[in-house]
Amino acid sequence: MTSTAPLQDTSTSLHGDTPAEAGGYGDFRLFGLATFLVADGMTFAGFFAAYLTFRAVNPLPEGGNYELELLLPTINTVVLIISSFTFHRAGKECRGGNLGASRLWLAITAALGAAFLAGQMVEYFSLPFSLTDNLFASTFYALTGFHGLHVTLGVICITIVALQTRAGGRISASDHFGLEAAELYWHFVDGIWVVLYGILYLL
């Protein structure tokens, strides 16, 4: 009568690590996210450089440059900055095991992101120029629209993360990479807006 050796569980090593971690490779998810954000930041940098170059070497004719209202963009800036703090609070609550509070702060963050998008749409409808009027108008819509797309994707990600903090979800106090990744992305989007606000509205 032959004995059968138990099947080895290849999902973890003898030390409780995953095969990648046991082999010294670690978790590359954060590195991949950072690489994406660097590449995305370079795209925005290209937009900023193009806008500043166009303004320097191709001055617009008289009446072609518009005075932008500062009130609504400033409110939007404050809204996004506040949303970074609320997202940070959500992460802190999650790591502390208080998933209910984390979900609440995530909902507040998503609402602030949606408020920013609503404010941007109000601004679009009140602008004295359209997309194809001149170089300034085209660049303005390209920059703000591209950033608005990032905010939209961020709000969607925050909503998904909030749903995953429910009981039985993928995010917990011990496994919260998804929340941290979304938070890092959101801080990146907020930082880009601060630069964009300074270039478009204050220069």
Phi, psi and omega in degrees: 000122184266146178263147180252123180288142179297144179293137180280135177280109184274000182284337179225157176274182180294338181264007178087005180269160172290160180305321182294318181291322180295327179277000177090011183271331178072193182256117184264009182296316180294321178297318179297319179295317180297321178297317178298316182293323176297315179296319179295320178297325177294326176296314177297320179300323177297318176299314181297316181296319179296317181297313181294324178293316179300319180293327184281317187258345179231070180301139182287151177295166181302130183088354182272348177250130189252146173278116182273140175293137184263340188300304184294314177299326178292318176299317178299322179296315179297320180299315181292321178297317177299321182296330176295321178291320179293325178292319177300320179295321177299317178295320179296317179295321180296314180295335177275359178089002180266079186290330178297313178294322178299317180296323178296314180294327175295319178297320178296319179297316178298320179296321178294321176297318178295323178296321176300314180297320178297318178297323178293322178293321177299318179297317180303317183286345181255000182288147180274014181216162179245178188302322188256014183295312180196184183297319179300313182297316181297317181292322179300311181293324180295313182293308183291325179292319178296319177293319178301325176298319179295321178296319179300314178297323178296317179298320178297315179297318180297319179297317179296315180299319179299319178294328181281353176273358177291165181304129181084002180281178185280343183255131180215181180296332181264345181222091185230030181299321181302319179292317181296321179295316178295323179294317179298317177299317182294319177298322177298313180298320179295317179297320178298320180296321179300317177295315181298318180300316180295320183286313186280322190257335186254333180287000000 
